[in-house]
Amino acid sequence: MREQIFAIFQNLGTLALLAIAFPFNCTVVLASLLWNFFSRSDANLVVSNENPKNILIGGGRMTKTLQLARSFHAAGHRVILFDLDKYWFSGYRFSNSVAAFYTVPDSQEDLEGYTQAVRAIAKKENIDFWRCINAG
């Protein structure tokens, strides 16, 4: 019983501290957003490429994949990501640098299905280059 009462007070204390910090956090976040909006540099602009390519990158849940997608996009290419079915809700699918996101079966469980899915994506998106990023 004593442990439950302690847990309740601990949670209420945490909520009280969060409520106290909320106005400060909102002020900092809004100031940062406004600063970034008005001081936007030309470094993030997309380069106009005379010969843009369609690039397919596997392993769409990893940070290095997103960085590659951003770099290729900034160089004027179109980037398509894919990952395993179990990672269907990767946040990177919503990046402005990603034109499309697909899921494929796990190659460890269904190699033929994986191969067919990647080939179908490559054919549908008219892929020029393909790179799969391994998690390990």
A tleap script that builds the chain and sets N, CA, C and O, in Angstrom:
source leaprc.protein.ff14SB
mol = sequence {
  NMET ARG GLU GLN ILE PHE ALA ILE PHE GLN
  ASN LEU GLY THR LEU ALA LEU LEU ALA ILE
  ALA PHE PRO PHE ASN CYS THR VAL VAL LEU
  ALA SER LEU LEU TRP ASN PHE PHE SER ARG
  SER ASP ALA ASN LEU VAL VAL SER ASN GLU
  ASN PRO LYS ASN ILE LEU ILE GLY GLY GLY
  ARG MET THR LYS THR LEU GLN LEU ALA ARG
  SER PHE HIE ALA ALA GLY HIE ARG VAL ILE
  LEU PHE ASP LEU ASP LYS TYR TRP PHE SER
  GLY TYR ARG PHE SER ASN SER VAL ALA ALA
  PHE TYR THR VAL PRO ASP SER GLN GLU ASP
  LEU GLU GLY TYR THR GLN ALA VAL ARG ALA
  ILE ALA LYS LYS GLU ASN ILE ASP PHE TRP
  ARG CYS ILE ASN ALA CGLY
}
set mol.1.N position { 0.821 -1.196 0.000 }
set mol.1.CA position { 0.000 0.000 0.000 }
set mol.1.C position { 0.864 1.259 0.000 }
set mol.1.O position { 0.582 2.223 -0.711 }
set mol.2.N position { 1.907 1.232 0.800 }
set mol.2.CA position { 2.801 2.383 0.909 }
set mol.2.C position { 3.483 2.679 -0.435 }
set mol.2.O position { 3.688 3.837 -0.797 }
set mol.3.N position { 3.828 1.610 -1.163 }
set mol.3.CA position { 4.480 1.767 -2.471 }
set mol.3.C position { 3.532 2.400 -3.490 }
set mol.3.O position { 3.953 3.209 -4.316 }
set mol.4.N position { 2.259 2.031 -3.427 }
set mol.4.CA position { 1.278 2.602 -4.347 }
set mol.4.C position { 1.076 4.092 -4.079 }
set mol.4.O position { 0.969 4.885 -5.015 }
set mol.5.N position { 1.025 4.458 -2.841 }
set mol.5.CA position { 0.860 5.873 -2.487 }
set mol.5.C position { 2.077 6.671 -2.948 }
set mol.5.O position { 1.943 7.777 -3.472 }
set mol.6.N position { 3.278 6.092 -2.746 }
set mol.6.CA position { 4.500 6.749 -3.204 }
set mol.6.C position { 4.485 6.921 -4.723 }
set mol.6.O position { 4.858 7.979 -5.230 }
set mol.7.N position { 4.053 5.878 -5.454 }
set mol.7.CA position { 4.000 5.947 -6.921 }
set mol.7.C position { 3.014 7.017 -7.378 }
set mol.7.O position { 3.280 7.736 -8.341 }
set mol.8.N position { 1.885 7.125 -6.696 }
set mol.8.CA position { 0.884 8.137 -7.059 }
set mol.8.C position { 1.453 9.543 -6.868 }
set mol.8.O position { 1.312 10.397 -7.743 }
set mol.9.N position { 2.091 9.778 -5.729 }
set mol.9.CA position { 2.674 11.103 -5.468 }
set mol.9.C position { 3.840 11.397 -6.423 }
set mol.9.O position { 4.046 12.537 -6.842 }
set mol.10.N position { 4.582 10.362 -6.749 }
set mol.10.CA position { 5.680 10.545 -7.704 }
set mol.10.C position { 5.134 10.965 -9.071 }
set mol.10.O position { 5.671 11.876 -9.701 }
set mol.11.N position { 4.084 10.313 -9.522 }
set mol.11.CA position { 3.469 10.664 -10.809 }
set mol.11.C position { 2.848 12.053 -10.773 }
set mol.11.O position { 2.989 12.816 -11.729 }
set mol.12.N position { 2.168 12.391 -9.691 }
set mol.12.CA position { 1.577 13.723 -9.570 }
set mol.12.C position { 2.652 14.804 -9.539 }
set mol.12.O position { 2.475 15.876 -10.117 }
set mol.13.N position { 3.765 14.524 -8.866 }
set mol.13.CA position { 4.879 15.470 -8.840 }
set mol.13.C position { 5.475 15.676 -10.228 }
set mol.13.O position { 5.798 16.798 -10.619 }
set mol.14.N position { 5.613 14.590 -10.956 }
set mol.14.CA position { 6.130 14.690 -12.330 }
set mol.14.C position { 5.200 15.520 -13.198 }
set mol.14.O position { 5.654 16.378 -13.955 }
set mol.15.N position { 3.899 15.269 -13.092 }
set mol.15.CA position { 2.925 16.035 -13.867 }
set mol.15.C position { 2.949 17.512 -13.482 }
set mol.15.O position { 2.824 18.377 -14.349 }
set mol.16.N position { 3.106 17.807 -12.208 }
set mol.16.CA position { 3.170 19.207 -11.758 }
set mol.16.C position { 4.409 19.896 -12.327 }
set mol.16.O position { 4.322 21.036 -12.782 }
set mol.17.N position { 5.554 19.224 -12.310 }
set mol.17.CA position { 6.772 19.811 -12.872 }
set mol.17.C position { 6.644 20.023 -14.381 }
set mol.17.O position { 7.107 21.034 -14.910 }
set mol.18.N position { 6.014 19.071 -15.071 }
set mol.18.CA position { 5.792 19.236 -16.508 }
set mol.18.C position { 4.874 20.426 -16.788 }
set mol.18.O position { 5.100 21.176 -17.737 }
set mol.19.N position { 3.847 20.596 -15.969 }
set mol.19.CA position { 2.929 21.727 -16.148 }
set mol.19.C position { 3.641 23.052 -15.906 }
set mol.19.O position { 3.372 24.039 -16.591 }
set mol.20.N position { 4.541 23.074 -14.941 }
set mol.20.CA position { 5.301 24.302 -14.662 }
set mol.20.C position { 6.248 24.616 -15.821 }
set mol.20.O position { 6.422 25.780 -16.183 }
set mol.21.N position { 6.862 23.576 -16.405 }
set mol.21.CA position { 7.841 23.774 -17.484 }
set mol.21.C position { 7.195 24.025 -18.842 }
set mol.21.O position { 7.858 24.500 -19.764 }
set mol.22.N position { 5.912 23.712 -18.974 }
set mol.22.CA position { 5.242 23.815 -20.274 }
set mol.22.C position { 5.330 25.205 -20.913 }
set mol.22.O position { 5.693 25.290 -22.087 }
set mol.23.N position { 5.021 26.290 -20.211 }
set mol.23.CA position { 5.104 27.610 -20.857 }
set mol.23.C position { 6.518 27.943 -21.342 }
set mol.23.O position { 6.691 28.502 -22.424 }
set mol.24.N position { 7.514 27.601 -20.544 }
set mol.24.CA position { 8.895 27.844 -20.949 }
set mol.24.C position { 9.243 27.035 -22.193 }
set mol.24.O position { 9.843 27.564 -23.128 }
set mol.25.N position { 8.867 25.749 -22.211 }
set mol.25.CA position { 9.150 24.897 -23.371 }
set mol.25.C position { 8.457 25.413 -24.631 }
set mol.25.O position { 9.054 25.427 -25.707 }
set mol.26.N position { 7.213 25.830 -24.500 }
set mol.26.CA position { 6.484 26.373 -25.660 }
set mol.26.C position { 7.160 27.623 -26.194 }
set mol.26.O position { 7.280 27.797 -27.407 }
set mol.27.N position { 7.603 28.494 -25.298 }
set mol.27.CA position { 8.273 29.728 -25.714 }
set mol.27.C position { 9.551 29.408 -26.485 }
set mol.27.O position { 9.811 30.005 -27.530 }
set mol.28.N position { 10.341 28.481 -25.981 }
set mol.28.CA position { 11.597 28.110 -26.642 }
set mol.28.C position { 11.329 27.485 -28.013 }
set mol.28.O position { 11.990 27.828 -28.994 }
set mol.29.N position { 10.376 26.583 -28.078 }
set mol.29.CA position { 10.071 25.908 -29.348 }
set mol.29.C position { 9.537 26.904 -30.378 }
set mol.29.O position { 9.979 26.893 -31.527 }
set mol.30.N position { 8.608 27.752 -29.994 }
set mol.30.CA position { 8.063 28.738 -30.929 }
set mol.30.C position { 9.121 29.729 -31.391 }
set mol.30.O position { 9.159 30.094 -32.566 }
set mol.31.N position { 9.981 30.167 -30.477 }
set mol.31.CA position { 11.068 31.072 -30.861 }
set mol.31.C position { 12.015 30.385 -31.847 }
set mol.31.O position { 12.471 31.011 -32.803 }
set mol.32.N position { 12.309 29.122 -31.624 }
set mol.32.CA position { 13.185 28.379 -32.538 }
set mol.32.C position { 12.548 28.221 -33.915 }
set mol.32.O position { 13.214 28.371 -34.939 }
set mol.33.N position { 11.261 27.921 -33.929 }
set mol.33.CA position { 10.563 27.788 -35.210 }
set mol.33.C position { 10.570 29.093 -35.989 }
set mol.33.O position { 10.838 29.104 -37.190 }
set mol.34.N position { 10.277 30.188 -35.308 }
set mol.34.CA position { 10.282 31.495 -35.973 }
set mol.34.C position { 11.683 31.864 -36.456 }
set mol.34.O position { 11.846 32.371 -37.566 }
set mol.35.N position { 12.681 31.613 -35.634 }
set mol.35.CA position { 14.066 31.911 -36.020 }
set mol.35.C position { 14.454 31.114 -37.264 }
set mol.35.O position { 15.043 31.664 -38.195 }
set mol.36.N position { 14.125 29.812 -37.285 }
set mol.36.CA position { 14.459 28.984 -38.452 }
set mol.36.C position { 13.691 29.416 -39.698 }
set mol.36.O position { 14.214 29.361 -40.812 }
set mol.37.N position { 12.457 29.842 -39.501 }
set mol.37.CA position { 11.650 30.262 -40.647 }
set mol.37.C position { 12.215 31.522 -41.291 }
set mol.37.O position { 12.280 31.616 -42.516 }
set mol.38.N position { 12.622 32.486 -40.477 }
set mol.38.CA position { 13.090 33.759 -41.019 }
set mol.38.C position { 14.573 33.774 -41.370 }
set mol.38.O position { 15.020 34.639 -42.122 }
set mol.39.N position { 15.330 32.842 -40.843 }
set mol.39.CA position { 16.765 32.821 -41.158 }
set mol.39.C position { 17.136 31.621 -42.027 }
set mol.39.O position { 18.270 31.145 -41.995 }
set mol.40.N position { 16.192 31.155 -42.780 }
set mol.40.CA position { 16.421 30.000 -43.653 }
set mol.40.C position { 17.506 30.331 -44.667 }
set mol.40.O position { 17.438 31.352 -45.352 }
set mol.41.N position { 18.494 29.472 -44.758 }
set mol.41.CA position { 19.601 29.708 -45.689 }
set mol.41.C position { 19.359 28.986 -47.004 }
set mol.41.O position { 18.437 28.180 -47.129 }
set mol.42.N position { 20.197 29.290 -47.971 }
set mol.42.CA position { 20.094 28.631 -49.271 }
set mol.42.C position { 20.705 27.242 -49.249 }
set mol.42.O position { 20.669 26.545 -50.263 }
set mol.43.N position { 21.259 26.823 -48.133 }
set mol.43.CA position { 21.916 25.520 -48.052 }
set mol.43.C position { 20.922 24.373 -48.207 }
set mol.43.O position { 21.298 23.288 -48.649 }
set mol.44.N position { 19.657 24.599 -47.849 }
set mol.44.CA position { 18.668 23.533 -47.921 }
set mol.44.C position { 17.921 23.490 -49.250 }
set mol.44.O position { 17.038 22.652 -49.430 }
set mol.45.N position { 18.253 24.362 -50.164 }
set mol.45.CA position { 17.557 24.374 -51.437 }
set mol.45.C position { 17.993 23.214 -52.314 }
set mol.45.O position { 19.142 22.776 -52.261 }
set mol.46.N position { 17.066 22.725 -53.120 }
set mol.46.CA position { 17.357 21.620 -54.017 }
set mol.46.C position { 18.045 22.156 -55.258 }
set mol.46.O position { 17.644 23.177 -55.816 }
set mol.47.N position { 19.080 21.458 -55.681 }
set mol.47.CA position { 19.833 21.837 -56.866 }
set mol.47.C position { 19.068 21.367 -58.101 }
set mol.47.O position { 18.515 20.267 -58.113 }
set mol.48.N position { 19.039 22.187 -59.118 }
set mol.48.CA position { 18.432 21.777 -60.375 }
set mol.48.C position { 19.435 20.905 -61.122 }
set mol.48.O position { 20.524 21.362 -61.470 }
set mol.49.N position { 19.072 19.674 -61.361 }
set mol.49.CA position { 19.958 18.707 -61.987 }
set mol.49.C position { 19.511 18.475 -63.424 }
set mol.49.O position { 18.332 18.226 -63.675 }
set mol.50.N position { 20.443 18.554 -64.368 }
set mol.50.CA position { 20.104 18.351 -65.777 }
set mol.50.C position { 19.745 16.907 -66.075 }
set mol.50.O position { 18.981 16.641 -67.003 }
set mol.51.N position { 20.277 15.979 -65.312 }
set mol.51.CA position { 20.047 14.559 -65.545 }
set mol.51.C position { 19.642 13.878 -64.231 }
set mol.51.O position { 20.416 13.092 -63.684 }
set mol.52.N position { 18.437 14.171 -63.718 }
set mol.52.CA position { 18.035 13.574 -62.446 }
set mol.52.C position { 17.815 12.068 -62.577 }
set mol.52.O position { 17.370 11.578 -63.614 }
set mol.53.N position { 18.131 11.360 -61.521 }
set mol.53.CA position { 17.976 9.903 -61.476 }
set mol.53.C position { 16.921 9.527 -60.453 }
set mol.53.O position { 16.636 10.283 -59.524 }
set mol.54.N position { 16.345 8.347 -60.636 }
set mol.54.CA position { 15.449 7.751 -59.661 }
set mol.54.C position { 16.274 6.765 -58.840 }
set mol.54.O position { 16.842 5.816 -59.382 }
set mol.55.N position { 16.336 6.995 -57.540 }
set mol.55.CA position { 17.201 6.209 -56.674 }
set mol.55.C position { 16.357 5.463 -55.654 }
set mol.55.O position { 15.529 6.057 -54.963 }
set mol.56.N position { 16.575 4.155 -55.564 }
set mol.56.CA position { 15.866 3.300 -54.618 }
set mol.56.C position { 16.822 2.930 -53.491 }
set mol.56.O position { 17.915 2.420 -53.737 }
set mol.57.N position { 16.407 3.187 -52.259 }
set mol.57.CA position { 17.239 2.887 -51.096 }
set mol.57.C position { 16.455 1.983 -50.154 }
set mol.57.O position { 15.325 2.296 -49.778 }
set mol.58.N position { 17.054 0.870 -49.777 }
set mol.58.CA position { 16.455 -0.064 -48.825 }
set mol.58.C position { 16.927 0.231 -47.419 }
set mol.58.O position { 17.960 0.869 -47.218 }
set mol.59.N position { 16.163 -0.238 -46.448 }
set mol.59.CA position { 16.501 0.030 -45.049 }
set mol.59.C position { 15.971 1.373 -44.617 }
set mol.59.O position { 16.671 2.134 -43.949 }
set mol.60.N position { 14.736 1.677 -44.992 }
set mol.60.CA position { 14.159 2.997 -44.815 }
set mol.60.C position { 13.896 3.436 -43.396 }
set mol.60.O position { 13.345 4.517 -43.190 }
set mol.61.N position { 14.269 2.638 -42.400 }
set mol.61.CA position { 14.012 3.020 -41.004 }
set mol.61.C position { 15.236 3.623 -40.329 }
set mol.61.O position { 15.145 4.076 -39.189 }
set mol.62.N position { 16.373 3.637 -41.006 }
set mol.62.CA position { 17.625 4.057 -40.368 }
set mol.62.C position { 17.992 5.496 -40.701 }
set mol.62.O position { 17.659 6.012 -41.767 }
set mol.63.N position { 18.685 6.127 -39.763 }
set mol.63.CA position { 19.083 7.520 -39.915 }
set mol.63.C position { 20.011 7.707 -41.111 }
set mol.63.O position { 19.904 8.704 -41.825 }
set mol.64.N position { 20.918 6.760 -41.337 }
set mol.64.CA position { 21.831 6.891 -42.476 }
set mol.64.C position { 21.078 6.833 -43.796 }
set mol.64.O position { 21.499 7.442 -44.779 }
set mol.65.N position { 19.969 6.107 -43.825 }
set mol.65.CA position { 19.142 6.070 -45.030 }
set mol.65.C position { 18.506 7.431 -45.280 }
set mol.65.O position { 18.490 7.911 -46.413 }
set mol.66.N position { 17.986 8.052 -44.233 }
set mol.66.CA position { 17.385 9.377 -44.380 }
set mol.66.C position { 18.425 10.395 -44.823 }
set mol.66.O position { 18.133 11.256 -45.653 }
set mol.67.N position { 19.630 10.306 -44.282 }
set mol.67.CA position { 20.677 11.244 -44.680 }
set mol.67.C position { 21.036 11.061 -46.158 }
set mol.67.O position { 21.239 12.043 -46.873 }
set mol.68.N position { 21.114 9.812 -46.615 }
set mol.68.CA position { 21.354 9.565 -48.047 }
set mol.68.C position { 20.218 10.135 -48.887 }
set mol.68.O position { 20.455 10.762 -49.919 }
set mol.69.N position { 18.982 9.916 -48.440 }
set mol.69.CA position { 17.829 10.429 -49.172 }
set mol.69.C position { 17.880 11.950 -49.263 }
set mol.69.O position { 17.615 12.518 -50.323 }
set mol.70.N position { 18.217 12.604 -48.167 }
set mol.70.CA position { 18.310 14.064 -48.172 }
set mol.70.C position { 19.418 14.552 -49.107 }
set mol.70.O position { 19.247 15.536 -49.827 }
set mol.71.N position { 20.541 13.862 -49.086 }
set mol.71.CA position { 21.663 14.266 -49.938 }
set mol.71.C position { 21.327 14.094 -51.415 }
set mol.71.O position { 21.593 14.984 -52.224 }
set mol.72.N position { 20.742 12.949 -51.767 }
set mol.72.CA position { 20.358 12.731 -53.163 }
set mol.72.C position { 19.283 13.714 -53.602 }
set mol.72.O position { 19.328 14.234 -54.717 }
set mol.73.N position { 18.315 13.969 -52.723 }
set mol.73.CA position { 17.248 14.922 -53.041 }
set mol.73.C position { 17.820 16.325 -53.248 }
set mol.73.O position { 17.429 17.033 -54.176 }
set mol.74.N position { 18.752 16.718 -52.371 }
set mol.74.CA position { 19.371 18.037 -52.505 }
set mol.74.C position { 20.177 18.155 -53.789 }
set mol.74.O position { 20.364 19.255 -54.309 }
set mol.75.N position { 20.654 17.023 -54.301 }
set mol.75.CA position { 21.404 17.021 -55.557 }
set mol.75.C position { 20.479 16.962 -56.772 }
set mol.75.O position { 20.950 16.917 -57.909 }
set mol.76.N position { 19.168 16.961 -56.537 }
set mol.76.CA position { 18.216 17.025 -57.629 }
set mol.76.C position { 17.669 15.689 -58.093 }
set mol.76.O position { 17.055 15.613 -59.158 }
set mol.77.N position { 17.877 14.634 -57.318 }
set mol.77.CA position { 17.394 13.307 -57.702 }
set mol.77.C position { 16.080 12.987 -56.990 }
set mol.77.O position { 15.713 13.642 -56.014 }
set mol.78.N position { 15.387 11.982 -57.489 }
set mol.78.CA position { 14.135 11.509 -56.891 }
set mol.78.C position { 14.456 10.251 -56.088 }
set mol.78.O position { 15.050 9.310 -56.615 }
set mol.79.N position { 14.064 10.233 -54.817 }
set mol.79.CA position { 14.433 9.137 -53.919 }
set mol.79.C position { 13.200 8.350 -53.496 }
set mol.79.O position { 12.187 8.919 -53.090 }
set mol.80.N position { 13.309 7.027 -53.601 }
set mol.80.CA position { 12.260 6.115 -53.163 }
set mol.80.C position { 12.875 5.212 -52.096 }
set mol.80.O position { 13.959 4.665 -52.296 }
set mol.81.N position { 12.188 5.056 -50.968 }
set mol.81.CA position { 12.666 4.182 -49.899 }
set mol.81.C position { 11.806 2.931 -49.828 }
set mol.81.O position { 10.629 2.942 -50.188 }
set mol.82.N position { 12.430 1.838 -49.347 }
set mol.82.CA position { 11.653 0.656 -49.013 }
set mol.82.C position { 12.228 0.020 -47.766 }
set mol.82.O position { 13.401 0.195 -47.438 }
set mol.83.N position { 11.375 -0.724 -47.077 }
set mol.83.CA position { 11.806 -1.440 -45.883 }
set mol.83.C position { 10.901 -2.649 -45.690 }
set mol.83.O position { 9.973 -2.874 -46.467 }
set mol.84.N position { 11.179 -3.418 -44.656 }
set mol.84.CA position { 10.407 -4.622 -44.384 }
set mol.84.C position { 8.992 -4.263 -43.937 }
set mol.84.O position { 8.736 -3.173 -43.427 }
set mol.85.N position { 8.084 -5.214 -44.145 }
set mol.85.CA position { 6.682 -4.997 -43.794 }
set mol.85.C position { 6.496 -4.596 -42.333 }
set mol.85.O position { 5.619 -3.792 -42.019 }
set mol.86.N position { 7.316 -5.153 -41.437 }
set mol.86.CA position { 7.134 -4.848 -40.015 }
set mol.86.C position { 7.514 -3.411 -39.663 }
set mol.86.O position { 7.200 -2.941 -38.569 }
set mol.87.N position { 8.186 -2.711 -40.576 }
set mol.87.CA position { 8.542 -1.306 -40.361 }
set mol.87.C position { 7.704 -0.394 -41.256 }
set mol.87.O position { 8.200 0.612 -41.764 }
set mol.88.N position { 6.455 -0.744 -41.443 }
set mol.88.CA position { 5.578 -0.037 -42.377 }
set mol.88.C position { 5.310 1.404 -41.969 }
set mol.88.O position { 4.962 2.226 -42.817 }
set mol.89.N position { 5.462 1.725 -40.695 }
set mol.89.CA position { 5.132 3.082 -40.247 }
set mol.89.C position { 6.380 3.883 -39.901 }
set mol.89.O position { 6.380 4.650 -38.938 }
set mol.90.N position { 7.414 3.713 -40.660 }
set mol.90.CA position { 8.643 4.474 -40.451 }
set mol.90.C position { 8.356 5.957 -40.668 }
set mol.90.O position { 7.682 6.332 -41.627 }
set mol.91.N position { 8.869 6.792 -39.777 }
set mol.91.CA position { 8.646 8.233 -39.897 }
set mol.91.C position { 9.307 8.832 -41.116 }
set mol.91.O position { 8.912 9.902 -41.578 }
set mol.92.N position { 10.320 8.145 -41.647 }
set mol.92.CA position { 11.050 8.677 -42.791 }
set mol.92.C position { 10.207 8.675 -44.059 }
set mol.92.O position { 10.525 9.377 -45.018 }
set mol.93.N position { 9.156 7.906 -44.066 }
set mol.93.CA position { 8.275 7.889 -45.237 }
set mol.93.C position { 7.602 9.247 -45.455 }
set mol.93.O position { 7.120 9.531 -46.552 }
set mol.94.N position { 7.568 10.083 -44.416 }
set mol.94.CA position { 6.921 11.385 -44.497 }
set mol.94.C position { 7.906 12.518 -44.790 }
set mol.94.O position { 7.513 13.685 -44.811 }
set mol.95.N position { 9.163 12.193 -45.012 }
set mol.95.CA position { 10.167 13.216 -45.286 }
set mol.95.C position { 9.909 13.881 -46.636 }
set mol.95.O position { 9.453 13.234 -47.580 }
set mol.96.N position { 10.201 15.166 -46.718 }
set mol.96.CA position { 10.071 15.880 -47.994 }
set mol.96.C position { 11.078 15.388 -49.023 }
set mol.96.O position { 10.909 15.632 -50.218 }
set mol.97.N position { 12.113 14.705 -48.579 }
set mol.97.CA position { 13.138 14.192 -49.483 }
set mol.97.C position { 12.750 12.863 -50.109 }
set mol.97.O position { 13.413 12.402 -51.038 }
set mol.98.N position { 11.700 12.248 -49.622 }
set mol.98.CA position { 11.288 10.922 -50.079 }
set mol.98.C position { 10.052 11.048 -50.955 }
set mol.98.O position { 9.016 11.559 -50.529 }
set mol.99.N position { 10.182 10.570 -52.189 }
set mol.99.CA position { 9.062 10.651 -53.132 }
set mol.99.C position { 8.048 9.540 -52.905 }
set mol.99.O position { 6.852 9.748 -53.108 }
set mol.100.N position { 8.508 8.354 -52.483 }
set mol.100.CA position { 7.610 7.219 -52.255 }
set mol.100.C position { 8.249 6.274 -51.248 }
set mol.100.O position { 9.470 6.238 -51.094 }
set mol.101.N position { 7.398 5.506 -50.562 }
set mol.101.CA position { 7.870 4.534 -49.579 }
set mol.101.C position { 7.105 3.243 -49.780 }
set mol.101.O position { 5.881 3.260 -49.906 }
set mol.102.N position { 7.813 2.119 -49.812 }
set mol.102.CA position { 7.206 0.810 -50.015 }
set mol.102.C position { 7.670 -0.139 -48.923 }
set mol.102.O position { 8.712 0.067 -48.300 }
set mol.103.N position { 6.878 -1.183 -48.701 }
set mol.103.CA position { 7.303 -2.256 -47.818 }
set mol.103.C position { 7.413 -3.541 -48.610 }
set mol.103.O position { 6.698 -3.752 -49.590 }
set mol.104.N position { 8.319 -4.395 -48.171 }
set mol.104.CA position { 8.585 -5.671 -48.845 }
set mol.104.C position { 8.646 -6.770 -47.792 }
set mol.104.O position { 8.870 -6.484 -46.616 }
set mol.105.N position { 8.449 -8.039 -48.203 }
set mol.105.CA position { 8.584 -9.149 -47.246 }
set mol.105.C position { 10.026 -9.279 -46.757 }
set mol.105.O position { 10.959 -8.809 -47.407 }
set mol.106.N position { 10.188 -9.913 -45.617 }
set mol.106.CA position { 11.520 -10.149 -45.049 }
set mol.106.C position { 12.258 -11.176 -45.909 }
set mol.106.O position { 11.733 -12.255 -46.185 }
set mol.107.N position { 13.469 -10.838 -46.324 }
set mol.107.CA position { 14.241 -11.735 -47.182 }
set mol.107.C position { 14.666 -13.000 -46.445 }
set mol.107.O position { 14.939 -14.017 -47.082 }
set mol.108.N position { 14.729 -12.957 -45.110 }
set mol.108.CA position { 15.089 -14.143 -44.328 }
set mol.108.C position { 13.954 -15.169 -44.318 }
set mol.108.O position { 14.191 -16.368 -44.177 }
set mol.109.N position { 12.734 -14.690 -44.466 }
set mol.109.CA position { 11.570 -15.580 -44.427 }
set mol.109.C position { 11.038 -15.915 -45.812 }
set mol.109.O position { 10.552 -17.025 -46.033 }
set mol.110.N position { 11.122 -14.978 -46.745 }
set mol.110.CA position { 10.551 -15.161 -48.083 }
set mol.110.C position { 11.446 -14.473 -49.112 }
set mol.110.O position { 11.156 -13.360 -49.550 }
set mol.111.N position { 12.520 -15.134 -49.490 }
set mol.111.CA position { 13.484 -14.537 -50.403 }
set mol.111.C position { 12.865 -14.260 -51.772 }
set mol.111.O position { 13.128 -13.221 -52.379 }
set mol.112.N position { 12.051 -15.180 -52.249 }
set mol.112.CA position { 11.416 -14.986 -53.559 }
set mol.112.C position { 10.452 -13.798 -53.535 }
set mol.112.O position { 10.437 -12.992 -54.466 }
set mol.113.N position { 9.652 -13.687 -52.479 }
set mol.113.CA position { 8.729 -12.563 -52.351 }
set mol.113.C position { 9.466 -11.237 -52.239 }
set mol.113.O position { 9.048 -10.233 -52.816 }
set mol.114.N position { 10.566 -11.240 -51.494 }
set mol.114.CA position { 11.393 -10.039 -51.352 }
set mol.114.C position { 11.931 -9.605 -52.714 }
set mol.114.O position { 11.836 -8.438 -53.094 }
set mol.115.N position { 12.492 -10.564 -53.431 }
set mol.115.CA position { 13.076 -10.273 -54.747 }
set mol.115.C position { 12.021 -9.749 -55.715 }
set mol.115.O position { 12.260 -8.776 -56.430 }
set mol.116.N position { 10.877 -10.380 -55.740 }
set mol.116.CA position { 9.803 -9.944 -56.642 }
set mol.116.C position { 9.302 -8.547 -56.266 }
set mol.116.O position { 9.023 -7.728 -57.142 }
set mol.117.N position { 9.190 -8.283 -54.974 }
set mol.117.CA position { 8.699 -6.970 -54.537 }
set mol.117.C position { 9.680 -5.862 -54.917 }
set mol.117.O position { 9.268 -4.804 -55.392 }
set mol.118.N position { 10.977 -6.101 -54.709 }
set mol.118.CA position { 11.972 -5.088 -55.062 }
set mol.118.C position { 12.005 -4.871 -56.567 }
set mol.118.O position { 12.121 -3.737 -57.030 }
set mol.119.N position { 11.905 -5.949 -57.329 }
set mol.119.CA position { 11.864 -5.817 -58.797 }
set mol.119.C position { 10.632 -5.037 -59.248 }
set mol.119.O position { 10.715 -4.212 -60.158 }
set mol.120.N position { 9.493 -5.298 -58.614 }
set mol.120.CA position { 8.264 -4.584 -58.979 }
set mol.120.C position { 8.389 -3.093 -58.683 }
set mol.120.O position { 7.953 -2.257 -59.474 }
set mol.121.N position { 8.986 -2.766 -57.538 }
set mol.121.CA position { 9.198 -1.352 -57.196 }
set mol.121.C position { 10.120 -0.706 -58.217 }
set mol.121.O position { 9.848 0.392 -58.703 }
set mol.122.N position { 11.215 -1.391 -58.541 }
set mol.122.CA position { 12.191 -0.846 -59.492 }
set mol.122.C position { 11.560 -0.624 -60.858 }
set mol.122.O position { 11.844 0.374 -61.521 }
set mol.123.N position { 10.718 -1.533 -61.273 }
set mol.123.CA position { 10.056 -1.386 -62.574 }
set mol.123.C position { 9.021 -0.262 -62.535 }
set mol.123.O position { 8.956 0.554 -63.454 }
set mol.124.N position { 8.217 -0.218 -61.482 }
set mol.124.CA position { 7.162 0.792 -61.375 }
set mol.124.C position { 7.732 2.202 -61.294 }
set mol.124.O position { 7.198 3.125 -61.910 }
set mol.125.N position { 8.814 2.376 -60.538 }
set mol.125.CA position { 9.386 3.701 -60.315 }
set mol.125.C position { 10.496 4.054 -61.299 }
set mol.125.O position { 11.090 5.128 -61.207 }
set mol.126.N position { 10.778 3.154 -62.241 }
set mol.126.CA position { 11.819 3.388 -63.251 }
set mol.126.C position { 13.162 3.745 -62.580 }
set mol.126.O position { 13.740 4.801 -62.837 }
set mol.127.N position { 13.631 2.844 -61.724 }
set mol.127.CA position { 14.816 3.073 -60.894 }
set mol.127.C position { 16.096 3.025 -61.729 }
set mol.127.O position { 16.290 2.129 -62.550 }
set mol.128.N position { 16.969 4.020 -61.495 }
set mol.128.CA position { 18.278 4.061 -62.151 }
set mol.128.C position { 19.368 3.462 -61.268 }
set mol.128.O position { 20.271 2.788 -61.765 }
set mol.129.N position { 19.285 3.710 -59.940 }
set mol.129.CA position { 20.268 3.203 -58.990 }
set mol.129.C position { 19.554 2.604 -57.793 }
set mol.129.O position { 18.486 3.067 -57.391 }
set mol.130.N position { 20.161 1.564 -57.227 }
set mol.130.CA position { 19.572 0.878 -56.082 }
set mol.130.C position { 20.649 0.627 -55.036 }
set mol.130.O position { 21.766 0.231 -55.367 }
set mol.131.N position { 20.300 0.863 -53.753 }
set mol.131.CA position { 21.237 0.619 -52.663 }
set mol.131.C position { 20.450 0.141 -51.469 }
set mol.131.O position { 19.460 0.763 -51.085 }
set mol.132.N position { 20.882 -0.968 -50.870 }
set mol.132.CA position { 20.239 -1.480 -49.668 }
set mol.132.C position { 21.170 -1.255 -48.489 }
set mol.132.O position { 22.333 -1.656 -48.530 }
set mol.133.N position { 20.670 -0.621 -47.444 }
set mol.133.CA position { 21.440 -0.347 -46.239 }
set mol.133.C position { 21.119 -1.435 -45.215 }
set mol.133.O position { 19.953 -1.678 -44.903 }
set mol.134.N position { 22.148 -2.079 -44.701 }
set mol.134.CA position { 21.942 -3.127 -43.680 }
set mol.134.C position { 21.951 -2.513 -42.304 }
set mol.134.O position { 22.655 -1.540 -42.036 }
set mol.135.N position { 21.150 -3.106 -41.433 }
set mol.135.CA position { 21.046 -2.592 -40.060 }
set mol.135.C position { 22.287 -2.912 -39.241 }
set mol.135.O position { 22.572 -2.199 -38.279 }
set mol.136.N position { 23.015 -3.926 -39.574 }
set mol.136.CA position { 24.160 -4.329 -38.747 }
set mol.136.C position { 25.462 -3.782 -39.153 }
set mol.136.O position { 26.477 -4.067 -38.517 }
savepdb mol mol.pdb
quit
